[in-house]
Amino acid sequence: MTSHLTVARALVPGMVARGEGYLFSTASAAGLLTQMDSGPYAVSKSAAIAFAEWISINYGERGVKVSVLCPQAVRTNIIGDDITVWERRSRSGQASQDGVLEPEDVADMVVETIRNENFLLLPHEQVATYMERKAGDPDRWIAGMQRFRSKLEAAGAYVVE
């Protein structure tokens, strides 16, 4: 979150003065849906998304465009070279079930998002469906996630830290 604040403090005033600018930030689907195995990660990503939305609302009419990327798993150094090991370690996450995307494919989506000036980029199409379910009935969503966590815990694929 600190990096998002630092960048905004450095760039937004100049963008407002020019009457144009573009901020493209990377967060995570975990910021929209919560990541079960890391509360601090989920909270910081949620804050990054909320901050991007705040910038867009408050500075959009002054020419500042904002987009935020919210992927699940992308084949980068974060997950390492051995996808099989990462998938075994992260069976507790929906991301491992929805697939690992290639960076080149996500980069193409980023270019298209900027071209269209869309706010939210969800490279994993399933995330939009999950968001709709969560927004439509938050209590049901939480109960379902609790059942999912319990199932993973019973299978030894999830450990609460």
N, C-alpha and C positions, 0 to 999 in steps of 0.2 A: 504494500500500500504506500509505503514511503516513497518509492520510486515514482509512482503515479502523481503524488503530491508535488514532488520535486520538479518533475517535468512540467506539470501544469503551471507552477509558480514561475518557472523560467520562460515558458513559451506563450501562455495565454495572453498576457498583457500586450505583447507585440502583435499577436494575431488580431486582437481587438483593435489595436491602433491602426493596423493595415486594413481592417474590415474583412479579413479572410485568413483561413488557416485550417489545418486538419490534424487532429490527434487520433492516432490509431493505437489502442492499447490491447494488450493480451491479458486475459484473466483465465477463466476456466469454467467448464460446465459445473464444476463443484461449487462455484459461486452462485449458481442458479438453483441447484438441486441438493446441495450439501454432500460432502464426501464423508462417508461413515467412519473411515479410519483416521481422519485427521481434522479435528475441530479447528485448530489455528489456520490450517490451509483453507478450509471452507470459508471461514469468517473473513480472512484477508482477501480472498477472491470475490466474495460477496461485496465487500467494501469497495474494491476496485471497480466493479460493475456499477454500484450505486454512485460512485464518484464520477464516472464517465457520464452517467445519465444526468447527474447534477450539472456538469459542465455543459452538456448539450442543451438542457433546459434554460440555463442562465446565460449562455453565450451564443447559442445557435442563431438567434436573430441578429447578432452582431458579426456573423460570418464565420464563426468557429464551428466546423463540422467535426463530429465525433463518431468513431466506430469502435466496437469492442469485440474481440475474438474470444469465444468460449468453447474451446474444443474439449473432448474427452482425451483420448490417447492419440498422440502423434509420435511417429518413430523419430525421436530426437535423442540427444545425450541424456535427457532426464530419465528415460527408461532404459538407456544403455544399448549396447550392441546385441545382447542376447535377449530377444523378444520372448523366447520361451521361458526363461528364468523370470522376467518381469511379469509375464502372464500368470505364472504359478504364484508369485508373491502377491499379486494384486487381484486374486480371484474374488476378493471381497468387494471390488468395485464393479459397477455397471459398465465402466469403460472397457474392461477386458472382454465383456460379453458383446459389446456393440462394435468392436473392431478397432484396430490400430490403423490410423491413416498415414499416408506418405506425406512428408513435408512439401513436396512439389505440388501435390494436389491441394493442400491447404493454402499454399502460396497463390495458386491460381484463384482460389475462392477469395482471398484477401484483395487481390487486384480488382476482382469483380465487385466486391463490397464497396471499395473506395470509389470505383467508377460510378456505382449507383447511389453512393452516399447513404447506404443503409446503416442503421445504428448497430444492430446485433448480428454477428456472424456465428452460426451454429453449424460447424462442419459435419457433425454427426446428426443426421436428420431426426433420429429418435429423441434427441434432447427437446425439440419443440413439442413433441407428444408428451414427454414427461412433464414439461412445464405446464402444459394445458391441464393435465391430470392434477398436478399439485395445486394450481390456482383454482381449479373447479371445486375441489373438495380437500382442503388442507388436512383435515382430521383423517380422512381415508388414506391420503398419501402417507402421512406419518405412520399410521397403523400398518400399512403395506410395507413400508421401509423397515419397521420394527420386525415384522415377520421375516422379511428378506435377510436382515442381519442375524436373526435367531437361527434361520436355516443354514446360513454360512458358518455361523459359530459352531453349530452342532456337527457340521461336516469338517470342522478343523481348518476352514479356510479364512477364518476371521478371528482376530484377537483384539479385544478392547484394550487400548493403551491409555 
